[in-house]
């Protein structure tokens, strides 16, 4: 029983004893990459408007996004033989000499007070043609998000995979020690920038989960010295307590339509079962009834199935059951420990925590072929979460005696670390694509 709780978000204090000084902004560092990175050039964007410079170096943000993907190698500005401002100015032979595959040019134009227009063009150097071009409105407050969206378009055009640079991640942090410990629920851009704290408490915060429209977060809090589940609207900051039954209330996850939560409930006897809460009617439906520990429920993309962790076979394994109830079916058989299941948004892969030669590591199972690929290399990796394009995962690990976050491509070839300057970081969850 202790083993299943090791990675469970219901491990209560064991999962949230994180100490350290104040948290600093996350920094991404590529720690592993396999294969040749494609050379591209992001030319500094032209600027037309009041003042001497644009409110943001859009080209730098795009280049940083592509670099951190591990798939591209943006050319240093100092190595550029030309810096064209329009498509007509491009001499493709200069870029061919540098073996550059694609060139991005752009322009930021101020059209009013705190009103800007950001446009870009992506060119194939070897064919000498434009691949895509786009223009977006922006303000000082939104121009960084616009830059990420442009990077997403470029990434998708060059790889065929939808970019996730404009998405966000949520995670839990802790600072201080003993009675002075402060827990925070934090949201940042996918590159670690624009951190902002959603809520703080002197009591543990656990299990953040995004709503499918990225406008709300569900989480577990111990503010009243017992576990309760809250749903908070990010724009307004309003928080509603949706479950505070006697015993354990934990591991919430939104249904694909956003109308329900799957959660784990356990009464005074401590027996944990999977339940579904209708957020409109506040009606609970018990899905599992086994004496075993059933926890960490998560939905299939179509909402028809719930995957969860159970020790009903003698050790923690992943099972699935109809979201309306029924007889659970075992999913994992490789190894003695598989827990914390998370489905990829395309429904093809299952991420989980897998015991590998004494180490708890992140693995991905192909649901059609049933094979298991171990992605991480730590000793105590946990809390996997897929990016909305199903191509990358984020998870928590330990480095230098403190909690950090890492991302890894679903094929295991590209890995990067999101390390705070100080403090511990835990329980990451990647947002869905924003609905603009």
FILUM-316562 format. One line per 10 residues: number of its first residue (from 0); their letters; for each residue x, y, z of C-alpha. Coordinates in steps of 0.05 Angstrom, whole numbers, plus 5000, padded with zeros to 4 digits. Layout:
<sites>
NUM	A	X/Y/Z  ...
</sites>
This chain:
<sites>
0	XXXXXXXXXX	5000/5000/5000  5057/5048/5015  5085/5038/4945  5021/5059/4910  5020/5123/4951  5091/5139/4934  5072/5173/4869  4999/5185/4885  4976/5255/4892  4940/5230/4953
10	XXXXXXXXXX	5005/5218/4989  4985/5278/5030  5044/5306/5068  5094/5258/5038  5082/5286/4969  5086/5359/4989  5143/5364/5039  5184/5411/4995  5231/5460/5027  5275/5515/5002
20	XXXXXXXXXX	5280/5590/4995  5237/5635/4951  5222/5613/4880  5253/5649/4821  5230/5648/4749  5238/5582/4713  5296/5575/4664  5297/5524/4607  5360/5488/4589  5366/5434/4536
30	XXXXXXXXXX	5399/5375/4571  5395/5322/4516  5383/5321/4441  5392/5268/4389  5398/5279/4315  5416/5339/4272  5381/5405/4288  5356/5442/4227  5391/5509/4213  5343/5568/4207
40	XXXXXXXXXX	5349/5643/4209  5303/5690/4247  5320/5759/4221  5310/5818/4270  5241/5847/4257  5235/5917/4229  5198/5968/4272  5154/6027/4253  5125/6069/4308  5136/6118/4364
50	XXXXXXXXXX	5202/6111/4400  5266/6078/4377  5249/6005/4386  5193/5954/4390  5162/5938/4458  5190/5867/4449  5244/5835/4408  5197/5788/4373  5251/5754/4332  5289/5736/4396
60	XXXXXXXXXX	5228/5703/4426  5214/5663/4363  5287/5641/4358  5288/5621/4431  5225/5580/4423  5252/5543/4362  5319/5531/4397  5286/5503/4459  5246/5454/4417  5312/5417/4406
70	XXXXXXXXXX	5295/5410/4332  5323/5475/4305  5388/5514/4308  5374/5588/4297  5432/5627/4266  5465/5679/4310  5449/5750/4287  5523/5766/4281  5532/5711/4230  5478/5736/4183
80	XXXXXXXXXX	5503/5761/4116  5441/5803/4106  5381/5827/4147  5324/5836/4097  5262/5874/4117  5217/5848/4062  5212/5787/4018  5238/5826/3958  5302/5841/3996  5321/5768/4007
90	XXXXXXXXXX	5381/5742/3969  5371/5667/3976  5442/5652/3953  5470/5685/4016  5429/5639/4060  5447/5578/4017  5521/5592/4030  5506/5587/4105  5466/5523/4093  5404/5555/4123
100	XXXXXXXXXX	5340/5518/4107  5288/5571/4124  5288/5646/4136  5237/5686/4177  5229/5761/4168  5178/5807/4200  5155/5875/4221  5124/5907/4282  5081/5968/4266  5050/6014/4317
110	XXXXXXXXXX	4980/6033/4294  4955/6070/4356  4968/6082/4430  4988/6013/4456  4963/5982/4392  5010/5943/4346  5009/5899/4285  5059/5841/4282  5071/5806/4215  5119/5753/4192
120	XXXXXXXXXX	5138/5713/4130  5171/5644/4128  5213/5627/4066  5241/5561/4041  5313/5579/4022  5327/5522/3974  5262/5531/3934  5262/5607/3942  5188/5609/3959  5144/5635/4016
130	XXXXXXXXXX	5115/5579/4059  5070/5621/4104  5056/5692/4123  5011/5722/4176  4993/5787/4212  4966/5794/4283  4944/5852/4327  4979/5861/4394  4988/5906/4454  5046/5913/4502
140	XXXXXXXXXX	5011/5862/4546  4998/5811/4492  5057/5818/4444  5097/5763/4477  5039/5715/4470  5034/5736/4396  5108/5721/4386  5096/5651/4414  5037/5641/4367  5080/5661/4308
150	XXXXXXXXXX	5133/5611/4331  5078/5558/4335  5059/5572/4262  5131/5567/4239  5143/5504/4278  5081/5470/4250  5097/5490/4179  5168/5462/4184  5153/5399/4224  5080/5382/4212
160	XXXXXXXXXX	5070/5382/4288  5027/5435/4321  5070/5481/4364  5058/5491/4439  5099/5554/4452  5036/5595/4466  5010/5547/4519  5020/5549/4594  5041/5503/4651  5015/5502/4723
170	XXXXXXXXXX	5055/5474/4781  5062/5475/4856  5120/5507/4894  5140/5511/4967  5186/5559/5004  5207/5565/5076  5210/5512/5130  5167/5486/5186  5111/5533/5207  5136/5585/5158
180	XXXXXXXXXX	5128/5541/5097  5087/5574/5042  5056/5534/4985  5038/5567/4919  5000/5548/4857  5036/5580/4799  5022/5589/4724  5075/5608/4673  5084/5609/4598  5111/5544/4569
190	XXXXXXXXXX	5180/5575/4566  5179/5592/4641  5167/5667/4631  5109/5708/4658  5103/5670/4723  5043/5690/4765  5017/5661/4830  4945/5636/4829  4938/5624/4903  4981/5615/4965
200	XXXXXXXXXX	4971/5578/5030  5009/5557/5092  4976/5489/5082  4993/5440/5025  4967/5451/4954  4964/5390/4908  4939/5361/4842  4928/5421/4797  4886/5404/4735  4867/5449/4676
210	XXXXXXXXXX	4797/5456/4649  4792/5440/4574  4785/5515/4557  4846/5534/4599  4804/5583/4639  4800/5545/4705  4844/5503/4750  4821/5450/4798  4866/5433/4857  4868/5402/4926
220	XXXXXXXXXX	4879/5447/4986  4886/5434/5061  4868/5505/5081  4818/5479/5133  4866/5424/5156  4828/5373/5115  4832/5358/5041  4782/5395/4997  4777/5405/4922  4770/5475/4893
230	XXXXXXXXXX	4758/5502/4823  4787/5571/4810  4772/5616/4751  4838/5647/4729  4811/5712/4700  4772/5732/4762  4809/5694/4816  4743/5668/4843  4750/5600/4877  4694/5551/4892
240	XXXXXXXXXX	4698/5491/4939  4667/5433/4901  4683/5373/4945  4697/5369/5020  4670/5301/5040  4693/5267/5103  4760/5234/5093  4802/5243/5030  4784/5288/4972  4837/5285/4918
250	XXXXXXXXXX	4865/5278/4848  4814/5319/4808  4813/5318/4732  4765/5354/4685  4724/5315/4635  4736/5334/4562  4672/5376/4560  4690/5411/4626  4625/5392/4659  4651/5339/4707
260	XXXXXXXXXX	4710/5322/4750  4736/5252/4762  4764/5250/4833  4785/5204/4888  4743/5199/4952  4757/5161/5015  4715/5161/5078  4737/5153/5149  4759/5081/5135  4810/5107/5084
270	XXXXXXXXXX	4785/5063/5027  4797/5103/4963  4751/5098/4902  4742/5134/4836  4682/5181/4834  4653/5229/4783  4626/5297/4804  4576/5335/4760  4597/5407/4770  4528/5435/4754
280	XXXXXXXXXX	4485/5390/4797  4540/5373/4849  4519/5301/4844  4571/5247/4858  4573/5181/4822  4616/5126/4850  4652/5089/4794  4694/5036/4831  4674/4997/4892  4735/4952/4905
290	XXXXXXXXXX	4768/4946/4973  4834/4963/4939  4862/5033/4932  4833/5063/4868  4861/5132/4853  4891/5181/4802  4833/5179/4753  4841/5211/4684  4794/5215/4623  4802/5189/4553
300	XXXXXXXXXX	4798/5245/4502  4727/5225/4482  4704/5222/4555  4679/5150/4550  4734/5118/4592  4769/5133/4658  4840/5106/4669  4863/5100/4741  4915/5068/4788  4895/5009/4831
310	XXXXXXXXXX	4931/4958/4874  4875/4907/4867  4924/4859/4833  4972/4862/4891  5013/4921/4867  4999/4988/4832  4977/4979/4760  4936/5020/4711  4863/5000/4698  4808/5029/4655
320	XXXXXXXXXX	4733/5031/4666  4673/5061/4630  4659/5132/4655  4589/5109/4671  4615/5051/4714  4624/4977/4702  4678/4924/4709  4749/4953/4706  4799/4923/4658  4874/4920/4672
330	XXXXXXXXXX	4917/4959/4622  4990/4951/4645  5027/4886/4655  5100/4906/4644  5134/4909/4712  5110/4909/4784  5094/4983/4789  5056/5028/4740  5018/5089/4767  4994/5160/4753
340	XXXXXXXXXX	4965/5148/4684  4955/5207/4636  4926/5200/4566  4956/5238/4507  4906/5287/4476  4905/5246/4412  4886/5184/4453  4943/5142/4425  4992/5141/4484  4989/5131/4559
350	XXXXXXXXXX	5041/5165/4604  5055/5135/4672  5105/5127/4728  5142/5060/4719  5189/5024/4767  5252/5012/4726  5308/4974/4762  5294/5009/4828  5281/5077/4797  5214/5112/4788
360	XXXXXXXXXX	5214/5138/4717  5167/5167/4665  5146/5118/4611  5097/5120/4553  5055/5062/4529  5031/5058/4458  4959/5037/4469  4954/5001/4402  5020/4963/4403  5021/4957/4480
370	XXXXXXXXXX	5097/4970/4482  5128/5013/4536  5182/5066/4525  5220/5094/4585  5232/5168/4574  5264/5196/4637  5330/5181/4672  5319/5203/4744  5311/5163/4808  5244/5192/4831
380	XXXXXXXXXX	5208/5221/4771  5133/5235/4777  5071/5272/4754  5075/5265/4678  5031/5311/4636  5025/5313/4560  5031/5377/4520  4967/5389/4480  5001/5367/4415  5016/5298/4446
390	XXXXXXXXXX	5089/5306/4424  5121/5327/4490  5112/5313/4564  5128/5352/4627  5143/5318/4693  5175/5330/4761  5243/5303/4782  5299/5319/4831  5366/5352/4815  5417/5378/4865
400	XXXXXXXXXX	5372/5359/4923  5312/5400/4900  5251/5392/4857  5255/5414/4785  5213/5403/4722  5235/5370/4658  5204/5362/4590  5218/5305/4542  5194/5290/4472  5148/5230/4467
410	XXXXXXXXXX	5202/5193/4428  5253/5208/4483  5301/5244/4437  5297/5315/4464  5300/5332/4538  5303/5399/4573  5301/5423/4645  5258/5479/4674  5297/5497/4736  5279/5552/4784
420	XXXXXXXXXX	5336/5595/4809  5318/5573/4879  5266/5530/4913  5228/5467/4896  5177/5456/4841  5128/5399/4836  5065/5371/4803  5067/5403/4734  5008/5401/4687  5009/5427/4616
430	XXXXXX	4950/5470/4593  4906/5452/4533  4910/5496/4471  4881/5564/4486  4815/5581/4453  4825/5650/4424
</sites>
